Amino acid sequence: MPKIVAPQDIVGILPPLATPLAADESVDERALEAMAGFMLAQGVDGLVVGGSSGEGFNLEADELRRITATVAGVMGDRGPLIAGVIANSTRAAVAKAKAVADLGVSALQVTPVHYIYKTDDESMIRHFREIHEACGLPIIVYNVVPWNYLSPGLILRMMREVPGVYGVKQSAGDLKQLADLLLGAAPDNRIYGAVDSLLYPCIALGAHGLISMLTSAAPRQCIALWRAVKEGDHESAKALHAKLLTLWNAIFADNRIATFKYALELQGLEVGACRRPTLSATDKQKAAIRAAMADLMGA
């Protein structure tokens, strides 16, 4: 069972794992074990399952439980383990939260509902409150849905008023919103950077951790970036930023689950395809990722 880590201690590089799939699109648990072991061997500070990078939007509650249990088994007494909850109703989110509540999870990473409509503030607060009441786990708000994007003011209010909501994974490219969250957060709140193109300034601004696709595609280099900024070595940090940004520019596309998986494949990890209808990486995309990875691996 993973070590349960207090919310305020969930910090650092926390890569969201891809979900390896077999040819029939079922979860490849053996490959998932290997991936979790690879990430831990790089020295990451924790692991995330069932996020966007792990096709969490395509996972049923029982699949999320199996994935979480598989990674928990690899982690042993290490932690934290964070489980992603991507669902389109409070009922479905509660079902996913309950499915992983007994598996040594330190926190949940929960999106707002995301199908077309924007939820008003009071309904959003009720959504997160009911999820916590149902499972008792600490919650990170995964602020990623473009048409249901939560303002810094609402997130700060939720962290003050909703028991269990202690942090936010800020995924928009607007660094001012990240800065506003850091400015208004209480000492025990945790603001995580997920702006893949701007990880360097996220750390420099004071983000408590990084939960982003790049931290999974290039964990060793993201750890090095984190340490360089913390140690004040901004020359090294800027050099790493340039290489990581080049990789992100190669990965970033509408099919970036597939391009991300290709970057992992280049490192010897079995990932399989994505669940349909996500397109596989094109030859052009693969060439750009290979070039960026070759440059980055020397960093």
KOLTI-38663 format. One record per residue (C-alpha): residue number from 1; residue in three letters; x, y, z. Coordinates in nm, 3 decimals. Layout:
KOLTI-38663
<NUM 'ALA' <X Y Z>>,
...
***
This chain:
KOLTI-38663
<1 'MET' <0.000 0.000 0.000>>,
<2 'PRO' <0.140 0.344 -0.089>>,
<3 'LYS' <0.234 0.581 0.190>>,
<4 'ILE' <-0.049 0.823 0.265>>,
<5 'VAL' <0.099 1.171 0.241>>,
<6 'ALA' <-0.059 1.475 0.407>>,
<7 'PRO' <-0.195 1.722 0.149>>,
<8 'GLN' <0.054 1.996 0.236>>,
<9 'ASP' <0.337 1.747 0.173>>,
<10 'ILE' <0.225 1.657 -0.180>>,
<11 'VAL' <0.487 1.859 -0.364>>,
<12 'GLY' <0.749 1.838 -0.638>>,
<13 'ILE' <0.742 1.643 -0.963>>,
<14 'LEU' <0.423 1.436 -0.985>>,
<15 'PRO' <0.397 1.283 -1.334>>,
<16 'PRO' <0.056 1.178 -1.467>>,
<17 'LEU' <0.102 0.830 -1.610>>,
<18 'ALA' <-0.011 0.719 -1.953>>,
<19 'THR' <-0.241 0.418 -1.954>>,
<20 'PRO' <-0.085 0.139 -2.163>>,
<21 'LEU' <-0.342 -0.044 -2.371>>,
<22 'ALA' <-0.343 -0.385 -2.534>>,
<23 'ALA' <-0.453 -0.438 -2.895>>,
<24 'ASP' <-0.817 -0.476 -2.786>>,
<25 'GLU' <-0.793 -0.143 -2.595>>,
<26 'SER' <-0.800 -0.315 -2.255>>,
<27 'VAL' <-0.557 -0.195 -1.988>>,
<28 'ASP' <-0.215 -0.360 -2.011>>,
<29 'GLU' <-0.138 -0.396 -1.641>>,
<30 'ARG' <0.207 -0.549 -1.694>>,
<31 'ALA' <0.314 -0.252 -1.907>>,
<32 'LEU' <0.162 -0.014 -1.651>>,
<33 'GLU' <0.371 -0.173 -1.375>>,
<34 'ALA' <0.684 -0.123 -1.585>>,
<35 'MET' <0.594 0.242 -1.650>>,
<36 'ALA' <0.534 0.314 -1.282>>,
<37 'GLY' <0.864 0.151 -1.194>>,
<38 'PHE' <1.044 0.355 -1.459>>,
<39 'MET' <0.906 0.682 -1.323>>,
<40 'LEU' <0.994 0.596 -0.964>>,
<41 'ALA' <1.346 0.502 -1.070>>,
<42 'GLN' <1.390 0.853 -1.216>>,
<43 'GLY' <1.333 0.998 -0.868>>,
<44 'VAL' <0.988 1.155 -0.906>>,
<45 'ASP' <0.805 1.269 -0.592>>,
<46 'GLY' <0.479 1.081 -0.654>>,
<47 'LEU' <0.255 0.941 -0.926>>,
<48 'VAL' <-0.081 1.034 -1.075>>,
<49 'VAL' <-0.315 0.789 -1.248>>,
<50 'GLY' <-0.632 0.844 -1.445>>,
<51 'GLY' <-0.557 1.200 -1.554>>,
<52 'SER' <-0.592 1.344 -1.902>>,
<53 'SER' <-0.250 1.202 -1.994>>,
<54 'GLY' <-0.380 0.861 -1.884>>,
<55 'GLU' <-0.699 0.886 -2.093>>,
<56 'GLY' <-0.897 0.920 -1.771>>,
<57 'PHE' <-1.188 1.062 -1.970>>,
<58 'ASN' <-1.219 0.716 -2.132>>,
<59 'LEU' <-1.196 0.508 -1.814>>,
<60 'GLU' <-1.485 0.342 -1.635>>,
<61 'ALA' <-1.482 0.336 -1.254>>,
<62 'ASP' <-1.373 -0.029 -1.243>>,
<63 'GLU' <-1.086 0.041 -1.484>>,
<64 'LEU' <-0.972 0.336 -1.274>>,
<65 'ARG' <-0.973 0.106 -0.970>>,
<66 'ARG' <-0.762 -0.156 -1.150>>,
<67 'ILE' <-0.513 0.104 -1.271>>,
<68 'THR' <-0.486 0.261 -0.926>>,
<69 'ALA' <-0.442 -0.078 -0.759>>,
<70 'THR' <-0.174 -0.178 -1.011>>,
<71 'VAL' <0.033 0.135 -0.955>>,
<72 'ALA' <-0.023 0.114 -0.578>>,
<73 'GLY' <0.131 -0.231 -0.586>>,
<74 'VAL' <0.443 -0.098 -0.756>>,
<75 'MET' <0.480 0.197 -0.518>>,
<76 'GLY' <0.496 -0.019 -0.207>>,
<77 'ASP' <0.550 0.212 0.091>>,
<78 'ARG' <0.629 0.512 -0.127>>,
<79 'GLY' <0.388 0.796 -0.194>>,
<80 'PRO' <0.192 0.997 -0.269>>,
<81 'LEU' <-0.040 0.833 -0.519>>,
<82 'ILE' <-0.303 1.063 -0.671>>,
<83 'ALA' <-0.605 0.932 -0.864>>,
<84 'GLY' <-0.772 1.131 -1.138>>,
<85 'VAL' <-1.148 1.170 -1.150>>,
<86 'ILE' <-1.275 1.294 -1.484>>,
<87 'ALA' <-1.653 1.265 -1.494>>,
<88 'ASN' <-1.949 1.455 -1.630>>,
<89 'SER' <-2.178 1.445 -1.328>>,
<90 'THR' <-2.148 1.447 -0.952>>,
<91 'ARG' <-2.292 1.095 -0.945>>,
<92 'ALA' <-2.025 0.961 -1.182>>,
<93 'ALA' <-1.747 1.148 -1.001>>,
<94 'VAL' <-1.857 1.003 -0.668>>,
<95 'ALA' <-1.858 0.652 -0.817>>,
<96 'LYS' <-1.498 0.694 -0.936>>,
<97 'ALA' <-1.387 0.848 -0.606>>,
<98 'LYS' <-1.539 0.562 -0.406>>,
<99 'ALA' <-1.379 0.308 -0.641>>,
<100 'VAL' <-1.026 0.412 -0.537>>,
<101 'ALA' <-1.083 0.531 -0.179>>,
<102 'ASP' <-0.939 0.218 -0.014>>,
<103 'LEU' <-0.626 0.185 -0.229>>,
<104 'GLY' <-0.382 0.411 -0.046>>,
<105 'VAL' <-0.460 0.724 -0.245>>,
<106 'SER' <-0.337 1.047 -0.086>>,
<107 'ALA' <-0.559 1.276 -0.296>>,
<108 'LEU' <-0.795 1.296 -0.589>>,
<109 'GLN' <-0.745 1.518 -0.893>>,
<110 'VAL' <-1.098 1.616 -0.998>>,
<111 'THR' <-1.214 1.809 -1.304>>,
<112 'PRO' <-1.522 2.028 -1.323>>,
<113 'VAL' <-1.797 1.872 -1.531>>,
<114 'HIS' <-1.717 1.929 -1.894>>,
<115 'TYR' <-1.990 1.853 -2.147>>,
<116 'ILE' <-2.077 2.179 -2.325>>,
<117 'TYR' <-2.236 2.374 -2.039>>,
<118 'LYS' <-2.083 2.602 -1.778>>,
<119 'THR' <-2.180 2.537 -1.417>>,
<120 'ASP' <-2.261 2.829 -1.189>>,
<121 'ASP' <-2.042 2.888 -0.885>>,
<122 'GLU' <-2.280 2.746 -0.624>>,
<123 'SER' <-2.336 2.427 -0.824>>,
<124 'MET' <-1.962 2.386 -0.869>>,
<125 'ILE' <-1.899 2.427 -0.496>>,
<126 'ARG' <-2.172 2.171 -0.423>>,
<127 'HIS' <-2.017 1.929 -0.677>>,
<128 'PHE' <-1.679 1.925 -0.502>>,
<129 'ARG' <-1.833 1.924 -0.155>>,
<130 'GLU' <-2.042 1.616 -0.233>>,
<131 'ILE' <-1.745 1.429 -0.378>>,
<132 'HIS' <-1.542 1.487 -0.061>>,
<133 'GLU' <-1.836 1.396 0.163>>,
<134 'ALA' <-1.875 1.068 -0.026>>,
<135 'CYS' <-1.511 0.951 -0.007>>,
<136 'GLY' <-1.330 1.160 0.255>>,
<137 'LEU' <-1.021 1.210 0.038>>,
<138 'PRO' <-0.837 1.541 -0.012>>,
<139 'ILE' <-0.911 1.701 -0.349>>,
<140 'ILE' <-0.705 1.889 -0.605>>,
<141 'VAL' <-0.924 2.088 -0.844>>,
<142 'TYR' <-0.807 2.002 -1.196>>,
<143 'ASN' <-0.877 2.334 -1.365>>,
<144 'VAL' <-0.857 2.236 -1.731>>,
<145 'VAL' <-1.199 2.252 -1.899>>,
<146 'PRO' <-1.196 2.557 -2.135>>,
<147 'TRP' <-1.569 2.630 -2.134>>,
<148 'ASN' <-1.610 2.557 -1.762>>,
<149 'TYR' <-1.291 2.725 -1.646>>,
<150 'LEU' <-1.287 2.821 -1.281>>,
<151 'SER' <-1.165 3.168 -1.187>>,
<152 'PRO' <-0.892 3.215 -0.927>>,
<153 'GLY' <-1.153 3.377 -0.704>>,
<154 'LEU' <-1.381 3.073 -0.715>>,
<155 'ILE' <-1.095 2.829 -0.656>>,
<156 'LEU' <-0.965 3.030 -0.361>>,
<157 'ARG' <-1.319 3.039 -0.221>>,
<158 'MET' <-1.352 2.662 -0.257>>,
<159 'MET' <-1.022 2.605 -0.079>>,
<160 'ARG' <-1.151 2.823 0.207>>,
<161 'GLU' <-1.505 2.689 0.228>>,
<162 'VAL' <-1.513 2.329 0.103>>,
<163 'PRO' <-1.366 2.070 0.340>>,
<164 'GLY' <-1.106 1.856 0.163>>,
<165 'VAL' <-1.041 2.092 -0.129>>,
<166 'TYR' <-0.683 2.195 -0.060>>,
<167 'GLY' <-0.521 2.257 -0.397>>,
<168 'VAL' <-0.553 2.325 -0.767>>,
<169 'LYS' <-0.379 2.197 -1.076>>,
<170 'GLN' <-0.374 2.509 -1.293>>,
<171 'SER' <-0.367 2.408 -1.659>>,
<172 'ALA' <-0.429 2.729 -1.853>>,
<173 'GLY' <-0.147 2.911 -2.028>>,
<174 'ASP' <-0.221 3.236 -1.841>>,
<175 'LEU' <0.052 3.270 -1.581>>,
<176 'LYS' <-0.132 3.561 -1.418>>,
<177 'GLN' <-0.402 3.323 -1.299>>,
<178 'LEU' <-0.135 3.098 -1.149>>,
<179 'ALA' <0.024 3.403 -0.986>>,
<180 'ASP' <-0.314 3.518 -0.850>>,
<181 'LEU' <-0.374 3.174 -0.699>>,
<182 'LEU' <-0.033 3.173 -0.535>>,
<183 'LEU' <-0.092 3.526 -0.406>>,
<184 'GLY' <-0.428 3.442 -0.250>>,
<185 'ALA' <-0.364 3.089 -0.127>>,
<186 'ALA' <-0.352 3.000 0.241>>,
<187 'PRO' <-0.027 2.849 0.375>>,
<188 'ASP' <-0.164 2.493 0.362>>,
<189 'ASN' <-0.306 2.527 0.010>>,
<190 'ARG' <-0.106 2.382 -0.276>>,
<191 'ILE' <-0.094 2.531 -0.626>>,
<192 'TYR' <0.037 2.292 -0.893>>,
<193 'GLY' <0.165 2.407 -1.230>>,
<194 'ALA' <0.042 2.226 -1.539>>,
<195 'VAL' <0.137 2.476 -1.808>>,
<196 'ASP' <0.369 2.251 -2.009>>,
<197 'SER' <0.510 2.529 -2.222>>,
<198 'LEU' <0.599 2.737 -1.915>>,
<199 'LEU' <0.715 2.497 -1.646>>,
<200 'TYR' <1.021 2.710 -1.570>>,
<201 'PRO' <0.825 3.025 -1.479>>,
<202 'CYS' <0.568 2.813 -1.293>>,
<203 'ILE' <0.844 2.694 -1.061>>,
<204 'ALA' <1.001 3.039 -1.040>>,
<205 'LEU' <0.667 3.190 -0.935>>,
<206 'GLY' <0.648 2.941 -0.649>>,
<207 'ALA' <0.428 2.654 -0.771>>,
<208 'HIS' <0.433 2.380 -0.507>>,
<209 'GLY' <0.465 2.107 -0.768>>,
<210 'LEU' <0.422 2.013 -1.131>>,
<211 'ILE' <0.158 1.772 -1.259>>,
<212 'SER' <0.189 1.787 -1.635>>,
<213 'MET' <0.236 1.569 -1.939>>,
<214 'LEU' <0.597 1.681 -1.981>>,
<215 'THR' <0.685 1.560 -1.631>>,
<216 'SER' <0.586 1.214 -1.750>>,
<217 'ALA' <0.741 1.241 -2.098>>,
<218 'ALA' <1.074 1.366 -1.957>>,
<219 'PRO' <1.079 1.305 -1.581>>,
<220 'ARG' <1.456 1.322 -1.530>>,
<221 'GLN' <1.484 1.656 -1.708>>,
<222 'CYS' <1.184 1.801 -1.524>>,
<223 'ILE' <1.342 1.700 -1.192>>,
<224 'ALA' <1.662 1.872 -1.305>>,
<225 'LEU' <1.463 2.184 -1.399>>,
<226 'TRP' <1.290 2.187 -1.061>>,
<227 'ARG' <1.621 2.159 -0.876>>,
<228 'ALA' <1.794 2.421 -1.090>>,
<229 'VAL' <1.526 2.680 -1.020>>,
<230 'LYS' <1.516 2.598 -0.650>>,
<231 'GLU' <1.895 2.633 -0.631>>,
<232 'GLY' <1.892 2.963 -0.821>>,
<233 'ASP' <2.075 2.821 -1.125>>,
<234 'HIS' <1.866 3.007 -1.379>>,
<235 'GLU' <2.115 2.967 -1.661>>,
<236 'SER' <2.079 2.588 -1.646>>,
<237 'ALA' <1.703 2.621 -1.593>>,
<238 'LYS' <1.658 2.835 -1.904>>,
<239 'ALA' <1.861 2.591 -2.112>>,
<240 'LEU' <1.643 2.302 -1.993>>,
<241 'HIS' <1.331 2.510 -2.054>>,
<242 'ALA' <1.429 2.560 -2.419>>,
<243 'LYS' <1.476 2.187 -2.474>>,
<244 'LEU' <1.157 2.095 -2.290>>,
<245 'LEU' <0.962 2.358 -2.485>>,
<246 'THR' <1.092 2.212 -2.812>>,
<247 'LEU' <0.966 1.870 -2.704>>,
<248 'TRP' <0.632 2.014 -2.597>>,
<249 'ASN' <0.591 2.191 -2.931>>,
<250 'ALA' <0.647 1.855 -3.101>>,
<251 'ILE' <0.400 1.675 -2.873>>,
<252 'PHE' <0.130 1.944 -2.867>>,
<253 'ALA' <-0.150 1.854 -3.107>>,
<254 'ASP' <-0.513 1.747 -3.099>>,
<255 'ASN' <-0.389 1.386 -3.075>>,
<256 'ARG' <-0.134 1.463 -2.805>>,
<257 'ILE' <-0.221 1.152 -2.606>>,
<258 'ALA' <-0.077 0.961 -2.903>>,
<259 'THR' <0.225 1.189 -2.949>>,
<260 'PHE' <0.293 1.171 -2.575>>,
<261 'LYS' <0.278 0.793 -2.589>>,
<262 'TYR' <0.528 0.797 -2.874>>,
<263 'ALA' <0.772 0.998 -2.660>>,
<264 'LEU' <0.741 0.728 -2.393>>,
<265 'GLU' <0.786 0.455 -2.651>>,
<266 'LEU' <1.118 0.611 -2.752>>,
<267 'GLN' <1.232 0.550 -2.394>>,
<268 'GLY' <1.160 0.179 -2.415>>,
<269 'LEU' <0.815 0.181 -2.254>>,
<270 'GLU' <0.526 -0.020 -2.394>>,
<271 'VAL' <0.221 0.202 -2.426>>,
<272 'GLY' <0.003 0.067 -2.706>>,
<273 'ALA' <-0.231 0.282 -2.910>>,
<274 'CYS' <-0.497 0.518 -2.777>>,
<275 'ARG' <-0.862 0.435 -2.747>>,
<276 'ARG' <-1.047 0.519 -3.065>>,
<277 'PRO' <-1.114 0.764 -3.218>>,
<278 'THR' <-0.786 0.931 -3.114>>,
<279 'LEU' <-0.549 0.928 -3.412>>,
<280 'SER' <-0.204 0.772 -3.392>>,
<281 'ALA' <0.101 0.995 -3.421>>,
<282 'THR' <0.187 1.078 -3.782>>,
<283 'ASP' <0.528 1.020 -3.938>>,
<284 'LYS' <0.589 1.397 -3.934>>,
<285 'GLN' <0.500 1.418 -3.565>>,
<286 'LYS' <0.722 1.122 -3.484>>,
<287 'ALA' <1.018 1.277 -3.662>>,
<288 'ALA' <0.983 1.601 -3.467>>,
<289 'ILE' <0.951 1.413 -3.136>>,
<290 'ARG' <1.254 1.195 -3.212>>,
<291 'ALA' <1.465 1.504 -3.283>>,
<292 'ALA' <1.347 1.682 -2.968>>,
<293 'MET' <1.398 1.375 -2.752>>,
<294 'ALA' <1.747 1.316 -2.888>>,
<295 'ASP' <1.844 1.672 -2.799>>,
<296 'LEU' <1.679 1.651 -2.456>>,
<297 'MET' <1.828 1.317 -2.357>>,
<298 'GLY' <2.172 1.475 -2.371>>,
<299 'ALA' <2.066 1.740 -2.118>>,
***
